[in-house]
C-alpha cells in the first residue's frame, strides 16, 4: 500500500502549515510506516499519515513530486 506522509522537516520547531512537506511511502499499515520513519529519519516531525489508493492514487501519480520511498 502507498501512504502519503505529511511532516515538518525539523522536529525541534513548532508545526507551521506553510512548511509542511509530503512524502509517499510504501508499507503494510500506518503503524508500519510510522515505525519505519521514526527509526530511520530522526529529525522530522510526522503530522499525519493517510493511505492513498484508487482514483486518489492515480491523481497523486500525476504530480511531478510523486516519488515512493521504501524503507527496508
Secondary structure as GFF3:
##gff-version 3
##sequence-region A 1 72
A	DSSP	beta_strand	2	8	.	.	.	ID=ss1
A	DSSP	three_ten_helix	17	19	.	.	.	ID=ss2
A	DSSP	beta_strand	20	26	.	.	.	ID=ss3
A	DSSP	alpha_helix	30	40	.	.	.	ID=ss4
A	DSSP	beta_strand	45	52	.	.	.	ID=ss5
A	DSSP	alpha_helix	54	61	.	.	.	ID=ss6
A	DSSP	beta_strand	68	70	.	.	.	ID=ss7
###
